């Protein structure tokens, strides 16, 4: 099970759009996917057509009331796509958990029993570095950072990277920034090209080749409670997220092959004579 936190402290980076549409295309490719809406604004929940005020059990209940993920999650309109939803109650979780021992690893422990149930878990993180985000960062192996191609794109990233480094050193040694996604890209704009160069200089080969272009359909889809697959399947947004998922799956296949080859190399190198 690949567990990925999608995170950026800066609003408007395309975080929720990336979680929803990446998850949708992964599920369309036959992968079983769980989306976790860890943002009290519940944008992922709304994007998928659910009304937060009508939700009985959510990620809040998993974190605070210790119910199982299986009891709280719901299936979306897509066959292999499941949601652990959010609602406004989640805003109080940071306060309610402040005196709880092990409060930063509750989500990690809750996910353990489902490692053979899902192929991917994608977490939509809140735009802050509080207990909710710490729960995401201790629960995952990978981090995707969506970065909008505009002037203030890199603002706040230094603090985020410092936090990830601390989490890696103290709590979760397996965590890595494995993907950076350029969003709202327009190749006609010089600022977009400049931001891309800066991001590639800093993150190097972690930047996905697929860039998510500016697309009004991506902005409209949430208000209809739909993914881009059903809302505008021929739009730039659909084409780009489909391409992004191809890259993700290609990277997964490459990693599996690399790991599979390791024992062969070790066996060949070992000769007791």
N, C-alpha and C positions, 0 to 999 in steps of 0.2 A: 504494500500500500504506500503510494507516494503521498506525502502530506506537505502541502504548500501553503504558506501564508502570503497573501497578496497585500502589500503594505506600502503606504506613503503618507506621511503626516500632512502633506499639502493637499488641500481639497481640489477637486476638478482634474485629478490626474488620470481618471478612468479606471479607478480601482474596482468599483462595483461592476461596471460594464465588462471589465476583463474577467472577473470571477464568474459572472453569469454566462457570458458567451463562450468563454473557454470551457467551462463545465458542460455547456450544452453540446458543443462540438465533440468533446471527449465522449459524452454519453452516446452521441449519434454514431461514433466510430465503434461502439460496442463495449466501451469501458463503463464500469459501474462507478458512479460519482456521487459523493456527498459534499454539498455546499454548506458551510457554516457561516451564518450571518452574526458576526461578533460586534457589529456596530449598532448602538442603541437607536440610530436613525432608521434602521431596518430597511435600507435601500435595496439590498439583495432580495429580501422578502417581498417588498412591493414590486420590484422589477419582475418577479416570477408570478405575479398576479394574486398574491395573498394579502389580505387585510390584517395588519398587525393587531388591531383592536379586537378581532374575532379569534385570535389564536389562543388556545387554552394552555398548551405546553410549548415551551421554547428553550433556547439555549440558557436563558436565565434560570430555569428550573434544573437544568443539568448542573450548572455551576453552584447555585445557592441551595437548592432542595435535594440535590444528589440523585435525581431520577436518571434512568439510563437514556442514552442517546436514542436507542431503538424506540423507546416509549414517546420520545418528543419529536422525532423526525417525521416528515411527511413526504409522500411522492409528489413530484411535480407533474406537469402535463406530458413530460418526456419519459420514455420507458425506463431508462437507466439513471435518471437524475433525481436525487433526493435532497431535501432541504432541512437543515436544523435552523429554524427561523428565529427572528428577533422581534422584540417589541419594546416599548418605552420603559418597562420595568428594569431592563438591563442597565439603564443609566444609574440605578441605585446599587447595582451589584458591587461596584468598587468600594462603596462605603460598608456594605453588609459583610464583605469578605475581609475587611481590613484586619480583623483579629483572628482570622481562620488560619490555623497552622497548615502550611503547604498550599496556600491559596493560589500560588502561581503555577501549580502543576495539576490542578483539578481537571482541566480539559485533557491533558496528556493521559491521565489515568483513565478517564472516561472513554477515550478512544482505543485503549489497548485491546479490549476484547473484540474489536471490529476489524482487526488488521487483515483478516482473510475475507471480509465481506465486501470491501470496496477496493477498487483499483486506484482511485484518486480521492483525496480530501482537499478541498480548496477553502481557505478561510478568508473572509472579507473582514479585515481588521479596522478598528476605529482610528480616526485621525489624531491619536494621542498615544503616549507611551506609559499608560497606566496598567493596572492589574489585568484588564481584559487583553491588552496587547501582549503582555508578558505570558499569559496563558497560551496565546497563539504561538509565540516564539519558542516556548518550551515544548509544545506539542508537535512541531513540524520538523522535517529534515531540510526543507528548502524554502527559500524566499524569492518571490517575484516582486520586483519594484516597477510599477508603471510610472513613467515620467512624461509629462506633457511637454511637447516641443515648443516652449515659450520662454520668455526672458527670465522669470523667476523659477525655472524648472528645478534647479539644484538646491534651492533654498531649503534648509532644514534637513537635508540628507546627511550632513556630517553628524548631527546628533543621533539620527537613526542608525547609522553605521557603527557609531560608538556603542550604542545600546546593544546591537546585535553582537558586537565583539565581547561585551561583558557577559551576555547570556551564554555565548559559546564557551567562554573561559570558566564560568562558574556553575552553569546548570545543564546546558545542552551542547556537548562537544560535537554533535553530528550536524549542527545547523550550518547552512551555507547559503549565500546569495547565489542562486543558480541561474537567474534570468532577469534581464532588464528589458522592459517593453516600452518603446517609444510610441506615445499616443498623440492624437490630434496633429498628425504630421501633414504638412503641405510642402511638397518639394519645390514649389514656386517661391516660397518665402525664405529669404536669407537667414532669418533668425532660427528657423527650423533646422537648416543645414548646420548652423553654428552650434546649436544645442546638441545635435547628433554627434558632431565631432568631439565636443567636450565629454559627452557621456561615453563614447567609444574609447576615448583616451584614458578615462578613469576606470571603466569596467571591462574594457578590452573584449574578449570573446564571449563574455556573458551577455552581451547585448544581442537580442534576437534579430535575425536578418529581416523578418517580417515587421513592418511598421504599420501601426493602425492609423489610417488616414482620417482626416476630418470628414465626418459624415453625419448629416442631419438625421438620417434614419436611426443611427445608434442612439441619438439623443431623444428621439421620439418613442422608441420601443418601450421604455419603462412605463410610460403613461398608459400604455395599452396592456401592461402586464405580460409582455411577450419577450422572448429572446429574439435576436436578429434572424435566427433561422426561420421562424414562422412569420415574423413581421415584414422583413424585406430580404429574402434569400438571395437576391441578385445584386444587392447593394455593395458598395465598397467595404462597408463594415463587415458584412457577411464574408466576403472574399478574404479580407484581412485576418479575421479571427479563425477562419478555416485554415489559412496558411500558417498561422501561429500554432495551432494545434498539431498540424503536420510536423512542425519543427519539434514540438514537445515530445510527440510520440517517437520521432526519429531519434531524438536524444536518449529516450528511454531504451530503445532497441540497441543503440550503440553501447550504452552503459551495461546492459545485460550481457552483450557479447564480450565486452571487455572483462567483466567479472568471470564469465564462463571460461575464458581462455586462461585465466590466472593459474588454476591448479595444473593445467597442462605444462605451462612454463616451469612451474616449481618442480613438477615430477621429472621433467627432462633435465632440470639442473641438478636434481638430487641423484647422486650415484655413490652408494656406499662402498663400491669397489670390492 
